Amino acid sequence: MILYIVIAVIILILIYFLVTYNDLIKKNNLVKEAFSTMDIYLKKGGI
């Protein structure tokens, strides 16, 4: 019985890390996109 609890806890921790990692990747992509947009505006002379 304890083995099942330990396995469940390990699986939950892995899921937590995967979701957190995925969220960080999404945020990193948003930041890169924002900087790309600023670079385009600066090259066009819009700002």
N, CA, C, O and CB atoms as a CASP TS submission, in Angstrom:
PFRMAT TS
TARGET T0000
AUTHOR 0000-0000-0000
METHOD Language model
MODEL 1
PARENT N/A
ATOM      1  N   MET     1       0.829  -1.199   0.000  1.00  0.00           N
ATOM      2  CA  MET     1       0.000   0.000   0.000  1.00  0.00           C
ATOM      3  C   MET     1       0.866   1.253   0.000  1.00  0.00           C
ATOM      4  O   MET     1       0.582   2.213  -0.716  1.00  0.00           O
ATOM      5  CB  MET     1      -0.939   0.003   1.210  1.00  0.00           C
ATOM      6  N   ILE     2       1.921   1.238   0.804  1.00  0.00           N
ATOM      7  CA  ILE     2       2.808   2.395   0.869  1.00  0.00           C
ATOM      8  C   ILE     2       3.506   2.597  -0.472  1.00  0.00           C
ATOM      9  O   ILE     2       3.773   3.728  -0.878  1.00  0.00           O
ATOM     10  CB  ILE     2       3.846   2.224   1.998  1.00  0.00           C
ATOM     11  N   LEU     3       3.798   1.498  -1.152  1.00  0.00           N
ATOM     12  CA  LEU     3       4.446   1.587  -2.460  1.00  0.00           C
ATOM     13  C   LEU     3       3.581   2.362  -3.447  1.00  0.00           C
ATOM     14  O   LEU     3       4.096   3.175  -4.214  1.00  0.00           O
ATOM     15  CB  LEU     3       4.743   0.186  -3.007  1.00  0.00           C
ATOM     16  N   TYR     4       2.273   2.121  -3.436  1.00  0.00           N
ATOM     17  CA  TYR     4       1.361   2.844  -4.326  1.00  0.00           C
ATOM     18  C   TYR     4       1.345   4.343  -4.019  1.00  0.00           C
ATOM     19  O   TYR     4       1.290   5.168  -4.931  1.00  0.00           O
ATOM     20  CB  TYR     4      -0.055   2.272  -4.209  1.00  0.00           C
ATOM     21  N   ILE     5       1.394   4.683  -2.753  1.00  0.00           N
ATOM     22  CA  ILE     5       1.397   6.093  -2.353  1.00  0.00           C
ATOM     23  C   ILE     5       2.689   6.763  -2.823  1.00  0.00           C
ATOM     24  O   ILE     5       2.656   7.883  -3.331  1.00  0.00           O
ATOM     25  CB  ILE     5       1.242   6.230  -0.811  1.00  0.00           C
ATOM     26  N   VAL     6       3.808   6.091  -2.658  1.00  0.00           N
ATOM     27  CA  VAL     6       5.095   6.637  -3.083  1.00  0.00           C
ATOM     28  C   VAL     6       5.107   6.833  -4.595  1.00  0.00           C
ATOM     29  O   VAL     6       5.554   7.873  -5.080  1.00  0.00           O
ATOM     30  CB  VAL     6       6.252   5.711  -2.649  1.00  0.00           C
ATOM     31  N   ILE     7       4.626   5.856  -5.336  1.00  0.00           N
ATOM     32  CA  ILE     7       4.569   5.958  -6.793  1.00  0.00           C
ATOM     33  C   ILE     7       3.653   7.112  -7.205  1.00  0.00           C
ATOM     34  O   ILE     7       3.989   7.866  -8.119  1.00  0.00           O
ATOM     35  CB  ILE     7       4.076   4.629  -7.414  1.00  0.00           C
ATOM     36  N   ALA     8       2.512   7.259  -6.550  1.00  0.00           N
ATOM     37  CA  ALA     8       1.579   8.342  -6.871  1.00  0.00           C
ATOM     38  C   ALA     8       2.214   9.701  -6.602  1.00  0.00           C
ATOM     39  O   ALA     8       2.039  10.628  -7.394  1.00  0.00           O
ATOM     40  CB  ALA     8       0.282   8.194  -6.058  1.00  0.00           C
ATOM     41  N   VAL     9       2.944   9.836  -5.507  1.00  0.00           N
ATOM     42  CA  VAL     9       3.600  11.098  -5.176  1.00  0.00           C
ATOM     43  C   VAL     9       4.670  11.421  -6.213  1.00  0.00           C
ATOM     44  O   VAL     9       4.793  12.570  -6.639  1.00  0.00           O
ATOM     45  CB  VAL     9       4.220  11.036  -3.763  1.00  0.00           C
ATOM     46  N   ILE    10       5.440  10.424  -6.620  1.00  0.00           N
ATOM     47  CA  ILE    10       6.477  10.643  -7.636  1.00  0.00           C
ATOM     48  C   ILE    10       5.846  11.067  -8.955  1.00  0.00           C
ATOM     49  O   ILE    10       6.357  11.968  -9.619  1.00  0.00           O
ATOM     50  CB  ILE    10       7.325   9.367  -7.838  1.00  0.00           C
ATOM     51  N   ILE    11       4.754  10.439  -9.341  1.00  0.00           N
ATOM     52  CA  ILE    11       4.067  10.803 -10.582  1.00  0.00           C
ATOM     53  C   ILE    11       3.530  12.228 -10.498  1.00  0.00           C
ATOM     54  O   ILE    11       3.635  12.983 -11.465  1.00  0.00           O
ATOM     55  CB  ILE    11       2.917   9.818 -10.876  1.00  0.00           C
ATOM     56  N   LEU    12       2.962  12.604  -9.365  1.00  0.00           N
ATOM     57  CA  LEU    12       2.452  13.968  -9.212  1.00  0.00           C
ATOM     58  C   LEU    12       3.576  14.996  -9.281  1.00  0.00           C
ATOM     59  O   LEU    12       3.401  16.061  -9.872  1.00  0.00           O
ATOM     60  CB  LEU    12       1.701  14.107  -7.887  1.00  0.00           C
ATOM     61  N   ILE    13       4.714  14.693  -8.693  1.00  0.00           N
ATOM     62  CA  ILE    13       5.857  15.605  -8.755  1.00  0.00           C
ATOM     63  C   ILE    13       6.343  15.748 -10.191  1.00  0.00           C
ATOM     64  O   ILE    13       6.654  16.856 -10.628  1.00  0.00           O
ATOM     65  CB  ILE    13       7.002  15.107  -7.852  1.00  0.00           C
ATOM     66  N   LEU    14       6.414  14.645 -10.931  1.00  0.00           N
ATOM     67  CA  LEU    14       6.828  14.706 -12.331  1.00  0.00           C
ATOM     68  C   LEU    14       5.859  15.535 -13.168  1.00  0.00           C
ATOM     69  O   LEU    14       6.277  16.336 -14.004  1.00  0.00           O
ATOM     70  CB  LEU    14       6.941  13.300 -12.909  1.00  0.00           C
ATOM     71  N   ILE    15       4.574  15.339 -12.942  1.00  0.00           N
ATOM     72  CA  ILE    15       3.566  16.120 -13.673  1.00  0.00           C
ATOM     73  C   ILE    15       3.719  17.603 -13.347  1.00  0.00           C
ATOM     74  O   ILE    15       3.634  18.445 -14.241  1.00  0.00           O
ATOM     75  CB  ILE    15       2.130  15.637 -13.325  1.00  0.00           C
ATOM     76  N   TYR    16       3.942  17.923 -12.088  1.00  0.00           N
ATOM     77  CA  TYR    16       4.130  19.316 -11.675  1.00  0.00           C
ATOM     78  C   TYR    16       5.324  19.942 -12.404  1.00  0.00           C
ATOM     79  O   TYR    16       5.228  21.057 -12.916  1.00  0.00           O
ATOM     80  CB  TYR    16       4.334  19.403 -10.145  1.00  0.00           C
ATOM     81  N   PHE    17       6.448  19.218 -12.449  1.00  0.00           N
ATOM     82  CA  PHE    17       7.634  19.753 -13.111  1.00  0.00           C
ATOM     83  C   PHE    17       7.420  19.908 -14.611  1.00  0.00           C
ATOM     84  O   PHE    17       7.889  20.881 -15.203  1.00  0.00           O
ATOM     85  CB  PHE    17       8.831  18.853 -12.849  1.00  0.00           C
ATOM     86  N   LEU    18       6.721  18.968 -15.232  1.00  0.00           N
ATOM     87  CA  LEU    18       6.455  19.073 -16.664  1.00  0.00           C
ATOM     88  C   LEU    18       5.568  20.274 -16.974  1.00  0.00           C
ATOM     89  O   LEU    18       5.824  21.003 -17.932  1.00  0.00           O
ATOM     90  CB  LEU    18       5.801  17.791 -17.180  1.00  0.00           C
ATOM     91  N   VAL    19       4.534  20.484 -16.175  1.00  0.00           N
ATOM     92  CA  VAL    19       3.634  21.621 -16.390  1.00  0.00           C
ATOM     93  C   VAL    19       4.374  22.931 -16.158  1.00  0.00           C
ATOM     94  O   VAL    19       4.208  23.877 -16.927  1.00  0.00           O
ATOM     95  CB  VAL    19       2.405  21.531 -15.460  1.00  0.00           C
ATOM     96  N   THR    20       5.181  22.997 -15.119  1.00  0.00           N
ATOM     97  CA  THR    20       5.943  24.202 -14.823  1.00  0.00           C
ATOM     98  C   THR    20       6.942  24.502 -15.938  1.00  0.00           C
ATOM     99  O   THR    20       7.076  25.653 -16.354  1.00  0.00           O
ATOM    100  CB  THR    20       6.670  24.056 -13.483  1.00  0.00           C
ATOM    101  N   TYR    21       7.639  23.483 -16.422  1.00  0.00           N
ATOM    102  CA  TYR    21       8.599  23.659 -17.502  1.00  0.00           C
ATOM    103  C   TYR    21       7.898  24.159 -18.766  1.00  0.00           C
ATOM    104  O   TYR    21       8.388  25.068 -19.436  1.00  0.00           O
ATOM    105  CB  TYR    21       9.338  22.340 -17.784  1.00  0.00           C
ATOM    106  N   ASN    22       6.756  23.564 -19.083  1.00  0.00           N
ATOM    107  CA  ASN    22       5.990  23.972 -20.256  1.00  0.00           C
ATOM    108  C   ASN    22       5.557  25.436 -20.136  1.00  0.00           C
ATOM    109  O   ASN    22       5.607  26.177 -21.117  1.00  0.00           O
ATOM    110  CB  ASN    22       4.760  23.064 -20.436  1.00  0.00           C
ATOM    111  N   ASP    23       5.141  25.847 -18.958  1.00  0.00           N
ATOM    112  CA  ASP    23       4.728  27.233 -18.733  1.00  0.00           C
ATOM    113  C   ASP    23       5.901  28.193 -18.911  1.00  0.00           C
ATOM    114  O   ASP    23       5.747  29.270 -19.488  1.00  0.00           O
ATOM    115  CB  ASP    23       4.128  27.390 -17.332  1.00  0.00           C
ATOM    116  N   LEU    24       7.071  27.801 -18.414  1.00  0.00           N
ATOM    117  CA  LEU    24       8.248  28.653 -18.566  1.00  0.00           C
ATOM    118  C   LEU    24       8.635  28.786 -20.037  1.00  0.00           C
ATOM    119  O   LEU    24       9.035  29.866 -20.472  1.00  0.00           O
ATOM    120  CB  LEU    24       9.425  28.091 -17.756  1.00  0.00           C
ATOM    121  N   ILE    25       8.522  27.716 -20.798  1.00  0.00           N
ATOM    122  CA  ILE    25       8.832  27.777 -22.228  1.00  0.00           C
ATOM    123  C   ILE    25       7.861  28.713 -22.941  1.00  0.00           C
ATOM    124  O   ILE    25       8.270  29.497 -23.797  1.00  0.00           O
ATOM    125  CB  ILE    25       8.778  26.367 -22.859  1.00  0.00           C
ATOM    126  N   LYS    26       6.579  28.634 -22.591  1.00  0.00           N
ATOM    127  CA  LYS    26       5.584  29.528 -23.204  1.00  0.00           C
ATOM    128  C   LYS    26       5.905  30.989 -22.896  1.00  0.00           C
ATOM    129  O   LYS    26       5.840  31.841 -23.782  1.00  0.00           O
ATOM    130  CB  LYS    26       4.163  29.182 -22.703  1.00  0.00           C
ATOM    131  N   LYS    27       6.251  31.277 -21.643  1.00  0.00           N
ATOM    132  CA  LYS    27       6.568  32.656 -21.258  1.00  0.00           C
ATOM    133  C   LYS    27       7.836  33.145 -21.965  1.00  0.00           C
ATOM    134  O   LYS    27       7.914  34.302 -22.378  1.00  0.00           O
ATOM    135  CB  LYS    27       6.740  32.761 -19.727  1.00  0.00           C
ATOM    136  N   ASN    28       8.816  32.266 -22.100  1.00  0.00           N
ATOM    137  CA  ASN    28      10.042  32.626 -22.801  1.00  0.00           C
ATOM    138  C   ASN    28       9.739  32.960 -24.264  1.00  0.00           C
ATOM    139  O   ASN    28      10.300  33.912 -24.806  1.00  0.00           O
ATOM    140  CB  ASN    28      11.073  31.481 -22.711  1.00  0.00           C
ATOM    141  N   ASN    29       8.867  32.196 -24.899  1.00  0.00           N
ATOM    142  CA  ASN    29       8.495  32.464 -26.279  1.00  0.00           C
ATOM    143  C   ASN    29       7.761  33.795 -26.409  1.00  0.00           C
ATOM    144  O   ASN    29       7.956  34.518 -27.386  1.00  0.00           O
ATOM    145  CB  ASN    29       7.631  31.335 -26.818  1.00  0.00           C
ATOM    146  N   LEU    30       6.915  34.121 -25.428  1.00  0.00           N
ATOM    147  CA  LEU    30       6.215  35.405 -25.462  1.00  0.00           C
ATOM    148  C   LEU    30       7.192  36.576 -25.354  1.00  0.00           C
ATOM    149  O   LEU    30       7.025  37.588 -26.034  1.00  0.00           O
ATOM    150  CB  LEU    30       5.187  35.477 -24.331  1.00  0.00           C
ATOM    151  N   VAL    31       8.202  36.440 -24.507  1.00  0.00           N
ATOM    152  CA  VAL    31       9.198  37.491 -24.359  1.00  0.00           C
ATOM    153  C   VAL    31       9.987  37.657 -25.650  1.00  0.00           C
ATOM    154  O   VAL    31      10.226  38.782 -26.090  1.00  0.00           O
ATOM    155  CB  VAL    31      10.143  37.181 -23.189  1.00  0.00           C
ATOM    156  N   LYS    32      10.397  36.540 -26.266  1.00  0.00           N
ATOM    157  CA  LYS    32      11.129  36.613 -27.532  1.00  0.00           C
ATOM    158  C   LYS    32      10.278  37.276 -28.610  1.00  0.00           C
ATOM    159  O   LYS    32      10.777  38.079 -29.398  1.00  0.00           O
ATOM    160  CB  LYS    32      11.561  35.208 -27.988  1.00  0.00           C
ATOM    161  N   GLU    33       8.993  36.936 -28.639  1.00  0.00           N
ATOM    162  CA  GLU    33       8.090  37.533 -29.626  1.00  0.00           C
ATOM    163  C   GLU    33       7.955  39.040 -29.400  1.00  0.00           C
ATOM    164  O   GLU    33       7.922  39.811 -30.359  1.00  0.00           O
ATOM    165  CB  GLU    33       6.704  36.860 -29.562  1.00  0.00           C
ATOM    166  N   ALA    34       7.879  39.455 -28.149  1.00  0.00           N
ATOM    167  CA  ALA    34       7.751  40.880 -27.843  1.00  0.00           C
ATOM    168  C   ALA    34       9.001  41.638 -28.292  1.00  0.00           C
ATOM    169  O   ALA    34       8.894  42.726 -28.858  1.00  0.00           O
ATOM    170  CB  ALA    34       7.512  41.090 -26.332  1.00  0.00           C
ATOM    171  N   PHE    35      10.181  41.071 -28.045  1.00  0.00           N
ATOM    172  CA  PHE    35      11.407  41.733 -28.476  1.00  0.00           C
ATOM    173  C   PHE    35      11.502  41.771 -30.000  1.00  0.00           C
ATOM    174  O   PHE    35      11.996  42.747 -30.564  1.00  0.00           O
ATOM    175  CB  PHE    35      12.631  41.024 -27.886  1.00  0.00           C
ATOM    176  N   SER    36      11.036  40.722 -30.668  1.00  0.00           N
ATOM    177  CA  SER    36      11.046  40.722 -32.128  1.00  0.00           C
ATOM    178  C   SER    36      10.145  41.818 -32.667  1.00  0.00           C
ATOM    179  O   SER    36      10.489  42.499 -33.633  1.00  0.00           O
ATOM    180  CB  SER    36      10.607  39.360 -32.672  1.00  0.00           C
ATOM    181  N   THR    37       8.996  41.984 -32.043  1.00  0.00           N
ATOM    182  CA  THR    37       8.073  43.038 -32.467  1.00  0.00           C
ATOM    183  C   THR    37       8.701  44.413 -32.286  1.00  0.00           C
ATOM    184  O   THR    37       8.567  45.277 -33.152  1.00  0.00           O
ATOM    185  CB  THR    37       6.757  42.952 -31.680  1.00  0.00           C
ATOM    186  N   MET    38       9.388  44.620 -31.164  1.00  0.00           N
ATOM    187  CA  MET    38      10.057  45.905 -30.944  1.00  0.00           C
ATOM    188  C   MET    38      11.142  46.132 -31.984  1.00  0.00           C
ATOM    189  O   MET    38      11.303  47.247 -32.483  1.00  0.00           O
ATOM    190  CB  MET    38      10.660  45.968 -29.531  1.00  0.00           C
ATOM    191  N   ASP    39      11.891  45.079 -32.317  1.00  0.00           N
ATOM    192  CA  ASP    39      12.940  45.225 -33.334  1.00  0.00           C
ATOM    193  C   ASP    39      12.348  45.612 -34.680  1.00  0.00           C
ATOM    194  O   ASP    39      12.918  46.440 -35.390  1.00  0.00           O
ATOM    195  CB  ASP    39      13.742  43.925 -33.470  1.00  0.00           C
ATOM    196  N   ILE    40      11.215  45.025 -35.041  1.00  0.00           N
ATOM    197  CA  ILE    40      10.573  45.354 -36.319  1.00  0.00           C
ATOM    198  C   ILE    40      10.154  46.814 -36.324  1.00  0.00           C
ATOM    199  O   ILE    40      10.378  47.515 -37.310  1.00  0.00           O
ATOM    200  CB  ILE    40       9.347  44.441 -36.577  1.00  0.00           C
ATOM    201  N   TYR    41       9.552  47.284 -35.240  1.00  0.00           N
ATOM    202  CA  TYR    41       9.127  48.690 -35.177  1.00  0.00           C
ATOM    203  C   TYR    41      10.341  49.626 -35.262  1.00  0.00           C
ATOM    204  O   TYR    41      10.286  50.661 -35.926  1.00  0.00           O
ATOM    205  CB  TYR    41       8.333  48.958 -33.869  1.00  0.00           C
ATOM    206  N   LEU    42      11.422  49.259 -34.595  1.00  0.00           N
ATOM    207  CA  LEU    42      12.606  50.113 -34.642  1.00  0.00           C
ATOM    208  C   LEU    42      13.214  50.142 -36.032  1.00  0.00           C
ATOM    209  O   LEU    42      13.687  51.189 -36.473  1.00  0.00           O
ATOM    210  CB  LEU    42      13.642  49.640 -33.634  1.00  0.00           C
ATOM    211  N   LYS    43      13.212  49.012 -36.733  1.00  0.00           N
ATOM    212  CA  LYS    43      13.759  48.979 -38.090  1.00  0.00           C
ATOM    213  C   LYS    43      12.898  49.779 -39.056  1.00  0.00           C
ATOM    214  O   LYS    43      13.415  50.397 -39.988  1.00  0.00           O
ATOM    215  CB  LYS    43      13.885  47.538 -38.576  1.00  0.00           C
ATOM    216  N   LYS    44      11.584  49.770 -38.837  1.00  0.00           N
ATOM    217  CA  LYS    44      10.684  50.540 -39.696  1.00  0.00           C
ATOM    218  C   LYS    44      10.756  52.029 -39.374  1.00  0.00           C
ATOM    219  O   LYS    44      10.324  52.849 -40.184  1.00  0.00           O
ATOM    220  CB  LYS    44       9.245  50.039 -39.545  1.00  0.00           C
ATOM    221  N   GLY    45      11.290  52.396 -38.215  1.00  0.00           N
ATOM    222  CA  GLY    45      11.351  53.784 -37.813  1.00  0.00           C
ATOM    223  C   GLY    45      10.060  54.259 -37.183  1.00  0.00           C
ATOM    224  O   GLY    45       9.784  55.458 -37.143  1.00  0.00           O
ATOM    225  N   GLY    46       9.270  53.317 -36.692  1.00  0.00           N
ATOM    226  CA  GLY    46       7.982  53.661 -36.114  1.00  0.00           C
ATOM    227  C   GLY    46       8.080  54.285 -34.741  1.00  0.00           C
ATOM    228  O   GLY    46       7.176  55.002 -34.312  1.00  0.00           O
ATOM    229  N   ILE    47       9.167  54.017 -34.054  1.00  0.00           N
ATOM    230  CA  ILE    47       9.314  54.555 -32.700  1.00  0.00           C
ATOM    231  C   ILE    47      10.457  55.542 -32.679  1.00  0.00           C
ATOM    232  O   ILE    47      10.756  56.117 -31.632  1.00  0.00           O
ATOM    233  CB  ILE    47       9.552  53.428 -31.669  1.00  0.00           C
TER
END
